[in-house]
Amino acid sequence: MNKVSKTMRKGFTLVELMVVMAIMGILLVAVMSMTTPVSRMFRRTSVSENVYSAGDNITNYLQRTLQYADNVWVFDGSEPEAGNLRNTASAFKKAYYNHVIVGTAPSGATSCKFVDGKVHVLRLSNSDGKIYKSDYKFQSNIDSVIEEAKDQEVINPAYFDNDYKDYNFRYALGSSSLEVAEDGGAKVMDGPEFVFNLKSEKDAAVVDGGYDRFSMTIVANRGKTPAKTNGAYRFVGPCTSTVLTIPLTNITIREGKCCNRLIIPDNTVSDNIHSQLEAATSGALKDFRAEYKNGAGTVFSSQSFINLAMGNTVSFDNDIYIVYSYADELK
């Protein structure tokens, strides 16, 4: 009887408990090592899905807005052109539309006038991720432009507020990709998440892009705001990037050259421009007459696409600016 009682009271020894706990710990670490990549993948997928509609909206807007532009300038906040957008719009107008004339009456009539038009400026903000638009109207015989609207949001604010308020949208010129950041050969982590750098796919750091390869990278992450470390911005994952290629159809067809347009010196337009042209015997008006009668117009020397940021490194330090105009707004 005593033997049975002693057997019933026997339990695990301390050593046995410690061995079991060690085995359970090893199993727990193994399970966590398998589930962490899966959970990270789900978080990244969730971010990708949540920002897809916003990124797709931004992509569609930029492609739709710039595809049929007549002329385009691109620069970032480090360029002097960013300091005074009204002066930049005036310089843009002077480069392409100075003293351009159009007919104002049906075919066969004689009335002409200096052209009216508009210059538009997009500002892609690298502080709040939003895109702003300013509009300036001009007359081709007047140097200055008239501001019509300034810094109007062109993307639905809902994509940057409310449910999206924790997301960070950033823009970089050129085609780039995300790569896991490394310090001393070790991958950089922030808690359970990897930290990413943006790397240019072409020159490792240098912005590329002419009229036939104009591209931009949109990066979005959720949570921590991108911070600059060792000279490069780092994004705490999960994050996603989209390379936006913008087809500048009108400019590409012209191989980057300006449209030939009829230009006449100031103070010479009247209600009977044809008679003036026929009577012109010397000077600039005579040269204009020959071009006018031949239908060739005047050839501009400047290109219709100018990337002033060319050669800069990929950076989120500055906003990106795009100045553009449409031929069908010339009246």
C-alpha positions as CSV (number, residue, x, y, z in Angstrom):
1,M,0.0,0.0,0.0
2,N,2.8,2.4,0.8
3,K,4.5,1.6,-2.4
4,V,1.5,2.6,-4.5
5,S,1.0,5.8,-2.5
6,K,4.7,6.8,-3.2
7,T,4.3,6.1,-6.9
8,M,1.2,8.3,-7.1
9,R,2.9,11.2,-5.4
10,K,5.9,11.2,-7.7
11,G,6.1,14.3,-10.1
12,F,8.6,16.0,-12.6
13,T,12.0,16.9,-11.4
14,L,13.3,20.4,-11.9
15,V,15.7,19.2,-14.6
16,E,12.8,17.7,-16.5
17,L,10.8,20.9,-16.3
18,M,13.7,22.9,-17.5
19,V,14.3,20.6,-20.5
20,V,10.6,20.8,-21.5
21,M,10.6,24.6,-21.2
22,A,13.8,24.8,-23.4
23,I,12.2,22.6,-26.0
24,M,9.0,24.7,-26.0
25,G,11.1,27.9,-26.3
26,I,12.9,26.5,-29.3
27,L,9.6,25.5,-30.9
28,L,8.2,29.0,-30.2
29,V,11.2,30.7,-31.8
30,A,10.9,28.4,-34.8
31,V,7.1,29.2,-35.2
32,M,7.7,32.9,-34.8
33,S,10.5,32.9,-37.4
34,M,8.1,31.3,-39.9
35,T,5.1,33.5,-39.1
36,T,7.0,36.9,-39.0
37,P,7.8,37.0,-42.8
38,V,4.2,35.9,-43.4
39,S,2.8,38.7,-41.2
40,R,5.2,41.2,-42.8
41,M,4.0,40.1,-46.3
42,F,0.3,40.6,-45.2
43,R,1.1,44.0,-43.9
44,R,2.9,45.0,-47.1
45,T,0.0,43.6,-49.2
46,S,-2.4,45.6,-47.1
47,V,-0.5,48.8,-47.6
48,S,-0.2,48.1,-51.4
49,E,-3.9,47.6,-51.6
50,N,-4.8,50.6,-49.6
51,V,-2.5,53.0,-51.6
52,Y,-3.3,51.5,-54.9
53,S,-6.4,53.6,-55.6
54,A,-4.5,56.8,-54.5
55,G,-1.4,55.9,-56.5
56,D,-3.5,55.0,-59.5
57,N,-5.4,58.3,-59.3
58,I,-2.1,60.2,-59.1
59,T,-0.7,58.3,-62.0
60,N,-3.7,58.7,-64.2
61,Y,-3.9,62.4,-63.4
62,L,-0.3,63.1,-64.4
63,Q,-0.4,61.0,-67.5
64,R,-3.7,62.6,-68.6
65,T,-2.5,66.1,-67.8
66,L,0.9,66.0,-69.5
67,Q,0.4,63.5,-72.4
68,Y,-0.8,66.2,-74.9
69,A,1.1,69.1,-73.5
70,D,2.6,71.5,-76.1
71,N,5.7,72.3,-74.1
72,V,7.0,71.2,-70.7
73,W,9.7,72.3,-68.2
74,V,10.6,70.1,-65.2
75,F,12.7,71.2,-62.2
76,D,12.8,70.8,-58.4
77,G,12.9,73.2,-55.4
78,S,16.7,73.5,-55.6
79,E,16.4,75.4,-59.0
80,P,16.0,79.2,-59.0
81,E,12.9,78.8,-61.1
82,A,11.1,77.5,-58.0
83,G,11.6,80.8,-56.2
84,N,9.1,82.8,-58.1
85,L,6.6,80.8,-60.1
86,R,5.0,83.8,-61.7
87,N,8.3,84.9,-63.2
88,T,8.9,81.4,-64.3
89,A,5.5,81.3,-66.0
90,S,6.4,84.6,-67.8
91,A,9.8,83.1,-68.9
92,F,8.0,80.0,-70.2
93,K,5.6,82.1,-72.1
94,K,8.4,84.3,-73.6
95,A,10.3,81.2,-74.6
96,Y,7.4,79.7,-76.7
97,Y,4.6,82.2,-77.3
98,N,6.2,85.7,-77.6
99,H,4.5,87.7,-80.4
100,V,2.6,84.7,-81.8
101,I,-0.4,85.7,-83.9
102,V,-3.6,83.9,-84.8
103,G,-6.5,84.7,-87.1
104,T,-9.7,86.0,-85.5
105,A,-12.2,85.7,-88.3
106,P,-13.4,83.0,-90.7
107,S,-11.2,81.7,-93.5
108,G,-10.6,84.4,-96.1
109,A,-11.0,87.3,-93.7
110,T,-8.1,89.5,-92.8
111,S,-8.3,90.0,-89.0
112,C,-5.4,88.7,-86.8
113,K,-4.4,89.2,-83.2
114,F,-1.6,88.4,-80.7
115,V,-2.4,85.1,-79.2
116,D,-3.9,84.6,-75.7
117,G,-3.1,81.4,-73.8
118,K,-2.3,79.8,-70.4
119,V,0.7,78.5,-68.5
120,H,0.1,75.8,-65.9
121,V,2.4,74.8,-63.0
122,L,2.1,71.6,-61.0
123,R,3.8,71.3,-57.6
124,L,4.3,67.8,-56.3
125,S,4.8,68.3,-52.6
126,N,7.4,66.1,-50.8
127,S,6.1,67.4,-47.4
128,D,2.5,66.4,-47.5
129,G,2.3,64.2,-50.7
130,K,-0.3,66.4,-52.3
131,I,-0.3,67.8,-55.8
132,Y,-1.0,71.5,-56.3
133,K,-1.8,73.5,-59.5
134,S,-1.3,77.1,-60.4
135,D,-2.7,78.8,-63.6
136,Y,-1.5,81.9,-65.4
137,K,-3.0,83.5,-68.5
138,F,-1.0,85.6,-70.9
139,Q,-1.1,87.7,-74.1
140,S,1.8,87.0,-76.4
141,N,2.7,90.7,-76.8
142,I,2.9,91.4,-73.1
143,D,5.8,90.2,-71.0
144,S,4.1,89.5,-67.7
145,V,1.4,86.9,-66.9
146,I,-1.7,87.2,-64.9
147,E,-2.3,84.8,-62.0
148,E,-5.6,83.1,-62.1
149,A,-5.3,80.4,-59.5
150,K,-2.6,79.4,-57.0
151,D,-1.8,76.1,-55.3
152,Q,-5.2,74.4,-55.9
153,E,-5.3,70.7,-54.9
154,V,-6.0,68.6,-57.9
155,I,-6.2,65.1,-56.3
156,N,-9.2,64.3,-54.1
157,P,-8.1,65.3,-50.5
158,A,-9.7,62.1,-49.2
159,Y,-6.6,60.2,-50.5
160,F,-4.4,62.2,-48.1
161,D,-6.7,62.6,-45.1
162,N,-9.1,60.5,-43.0
163,D,-8.2,56.8,-43.6
164,Y,-5.0,57.7,-45.4
165,K,-3.7,60.2,-42.9
166,D,-1.1,57.7,-41.7
167,Y,0.3,57.2,-45.2
168,N,3.3,59.1,-46.7
169,F,3.5,59.8,-50.4
170,R,6.8,61.0,-51.8
171,Y,7.9,61.8,-55.4
172,A,11.3,61.4,-57.1
173,L,12.3,62.2,-60.7
174,G,13.5,59.2,-62.7
175,S,12.9,55.5,-62.6
176,S,13.8,54.0,-59.3
177,S,13.2,51.0,-57.1
178,L,13.2,50.1,-53.4
179,E,15.9,48.1,-51.8
180,V,16.4,47.0,-48.2
181,A,18.8,49.4,-46.4
182,E,22.1,48.0,-45.1
183,D,24.6,49.2,-42.5
184,G,27.9,47.4,-42.5
185,G,26.4,44.6,-44.6
186,A,23.6,44.0,-42.2
187,K,20.0,44.6,-43.2
188,V,18.4,47.5,-41.3
189,M,15.3,46.8,-39.3
190,D,12.8,49.0,-37.4
191,G,11.1,46.7,-35.0
192,P,9.6,43.9,-37.1
193,E,9.9,45.9,-40.4
194,F,12.7,46.3,-42.9
195,V,13.9,49.8,-43.7
196,F,14.1,50.7,-47.4
197,N,16.2,53.1,-49.5
198,L,15.2,54.4,-53.0
199,K,17.8,53.5,-55.7
200,S,17.9,54.8,-59.2
201,E,17.7,51.9,-61.7
202,K,19.8,53.7,-64.3
203,D,22.8,55.5,-62.8
204,A,22.5,54.6,-59.1
205,A,21.9,58.2,-58.1
206,V,21.5,60.5,-61.1
207,V,18.2,61.7,-62.5
208,D,17.7,60.7,-66.1
209,G,14.9,61.8,-68.5
210,G,14.4,63.4,-71.8
211,Y,11.1,64.0,-73.5
212,D,11.1,60.4,-74.7
213,R,11.9,58.8,-71.3
214,F,10.3,61.1,-68.8
215,S,9.5,59.1,-65.7
216,M,8.9,59.6,-62.0
217,T,8.7,57.3,-59.0
218,I,6.0,57.5,-56.4
219,V,6.8,55.9,-53.0
220,A,4.2,55.3,-50.2
221,N,4.6,53.9,-46.8
222,R,2.4,53.8,-43.7
223,G,3.4,54.9,-40.3
224,K,6.8,56.6,-39.8
225,T,7.6,59.6,-41.9
226,P,10.6,59.1,-44.2
227,A,13.8,60.3,-42.5
228,K,17.2,61.1,-43.9
229,T,20.0,58.9,-42.7
230,N,23.6,59.0,-44.0
231,G,22.5,61.3,-46.8
232,A,19.7,59.1,-48.0
233,Y,16.0,58.9,-47.2
234,R,14.8,55.7,-45.6
235,F,11.3,54.4,-45.5
236,V,10.1,52.1,-42.7
237,G,8.2,49.2,-44.3
238,P,5.8,48.1,-45.3
239,C,6.1,50.4,-48.3
240,T,5.5,50.3,-52.0
241,S,6.8,52.1,-55.1
242,T,5.3,52.8,-58.5
243,V,7.3,53.9,-61.5
244,L,5.2,56.4,-63.6
245,T,6.2,56.7,-67.3
246,I,4.7,59.8,-68.8
247,P,4.2,59.7,-72.6
248,L,4.6,63.2,-73.9
249,T,2.8,62.3,-77.2
250,N,2.8,65.8,-78.9
251,I,6.4,66.5,-78.0
252,T,7.6,63.0,-79.0
253,I,6.0,63.3,-82.4
254,R,7.9,66.6,-82.9
255,E,11.1,65.0,-81.6
256,G,11.3,67.5,-78.8
257,K,11.1,70.5,-81.1
258,C,8.7,73.4,-80.7
259,C,5.8,73.9,-83.1
260,N,6.4,76.3,-85.9
261,R,4.1,79.3,-85.3
262,L,3.5,82.7,-86.9
263,I,5.4,85.4,-85.1
264,I,5.2,89.1,-85.9
265,P,7.0,92.0,-84.2
266,D,5.1,94.1,-81.7
267,N,2.9,97.1,-82.7
268,T,2.4,95.7,-86.2
269,V,-0.9,93.8,-85.9
270,S,-3.9,95.5,-87.4
271,D,-7.3,94.5,-88.8
272,N,-5.7,94.2,-92.2
273,I,-2.6,92.1,-91.6
274,H,-2.6,90.6,-95.0
275,S,-2.3,94.0,-96.7
276,Q,0.6,94.8,-94.4
277,L,2.3,91.6,-95.3
278,E,1.9,92.2,-99.0
279,A,3.2,95.8,-98.6
280,A,6.2,94.9,-96.5
281,T,9.4,95.5,-98.3
282,S,12.1,95.4,-95.6
283,G,13.1,94.4,-92.1
284,A,11.5,91.8,-89.9
285,L,8.1,92.2,-91.4
286,K,9.5,91.3,-94.8
287,D,11.0,88.1,-93.3
288,F,7.8,87.3,-91.6
289,R,5.8,87.8,-94.9
290,A,7.9,85.1,-96.6
291,E,7.4,82.7,-93.8
292,Y,3.7,83.6,-93.5
293,K,3.0,83.1,-97.2
294,N,4.9,79.8,-97.2
295,G,2.9,78.6,-94.2
296,A,6.1,77.7,-92.4
297,G,5.9,80.1,-89.5
298,T,9.0,80.8,-87.4
299,V,11.1,78.0,-86.0
300,F,12.0,78.3,-82.3
301,S,15.5,77.5,-81.2
302,S,14.6,76.2,-77.7
303,Q,13.4,72.6,-77.1
304,S,9.8,72.0,-76.1
305,F,10.9,69.7,-73.2
306,I,13.5,70.9,-70.8
307,N,14.5,68.9,-67.7
308,L,16.2,71.5,-65.6
309,A,16.7,68.9,-62.8
310,M,18.8,66.7,-65.1
311,G,21.9,65.5,-63.3
312,N,20.6,66.0,-59.8
313,T,20.6,63.0,-57.4
314,V,17.4,61.2,-56.5
315,S,16.1,63.1,-53.5
316,F,13.0,63.9,-51.5
317,D,14.5,67.1,-50.2
318,N,12.5,69.3,-52.6
319,D,9.2,69.6,-54.3
320,I,9.0,68.8,-58.0
321,Y,7.6,71.4,-60.4
322,I,6.2,70.8,-63.9
323,V,5.4,73.8,-66.1
324,Y,3.3,73.1,-69.2
325,S,0.9,74.5,-71.8
326,Y,-1.7,73.3,-74.3
327,A,-1.9,74.3,-78.0
328,D,-5.7,74.1,-77.9
329,E,-5.7,76.9,-75.3
330,L,-4.1,79.4,-77.7
331,K,-6.8,81.8,-78.9
